[in-house]
Structures are given as structure tokens and as C-alpha cells.
Amino acid sequence: MHARGEYERIKDALDDADVDEPMTAREILRLLDERDEEFESAHRIATVLGREAERGEVEVHRGQPYRYEL
């Protein structure tokens, strides 16, 4: 069986929560915590989503703080 990757875990949680607006990494971490999905930090989420942005899967809204849209 294939284990879900970090991006898939984030995407699934946002899809399940029916998120329709950009969120910060910290907001995403809180959402994952509410769903009992363990993630080491908001920084790790930002790293994963930044990598996916390079592939065109995620849009990064550069501001203070950055917001991510899948």
C-alpha cells in the first residue's frame, strides 16, 4: 500500500474542509491538527507547498504572511 505523501495529506485536509480561500501555513497546521493529521511545523507545510508551487500545483500569495491556494 502506498503511504500518502505530505502534499496529499495537506490537499486532502483542505478538500475535506471545503477551503475556498488562501490560507497561511499556520492556519493549515491548525486545520491539520483539528483533523488529527500530525505535521511537524508550519515551516514544514510552507516548504512542502513551496515545492509544489514550483510544479504549478499551488499558488503562493506573497504577502506578510504568505498564503497558499491549492
N, C-alpha and C positions, 0 to 999 in steps of 0.2 A: 504494500500500500504506500502511496506517495504522500509524504507529510506536506501539509500546506506551508508555503513559504511566508516570510514576514509580510510581503506586499499583499499576498492573497488574504492573510488574516486581517489586515487593515481594511482592504477593499470590502471583504465580506461583512465586517462590522459596520462600515459606513452604509453599505447597501441595505443591511437589515434595519438600520436606524432611519433609513429613508432620508439621509442627509442631502440637502439640495443647495447648500451654500459652502463657500470655502471655510476651512477650519484651521486653527493653529495646531501645531504638533502637540501642545499641552492639552488642548481640547480633545484631540483624537485620543491621547493617552487616557484621559478621564473616561471617554466613551468605551475604550477597550477594557478598562478596569471594571466598569459597570457590567460588562458582559463576561467577566471572569477570563478575559484574554490577557495573559501576562506579557508585558513588554518591559524591557529594562529601563527605558527612559524616553522622554520627549525628544532628546537629541538623537536617539536611535531611530525614532519614527521619521524625523526630519532627514536623516541620512538615507533611509530606505526610499522615502518619497522623492528626495532629490535625485537619486539614481534612476528612478522610474520616470522622472521628468525629462531626463536626458534621452529616454527612449520614446517620449511623446505620450506616455500613459497618464501623466499627472501635469496639471497646470499649476505653476507656482506664482502666487500673487506677492510680489516683492514689496514689502512694507515693513512696518515695525509693529508687531512681529510678522514674519512670513505666514501666509495662509496657503493651504493646499486644496486643490479641487481635483477630484478623480473623475 
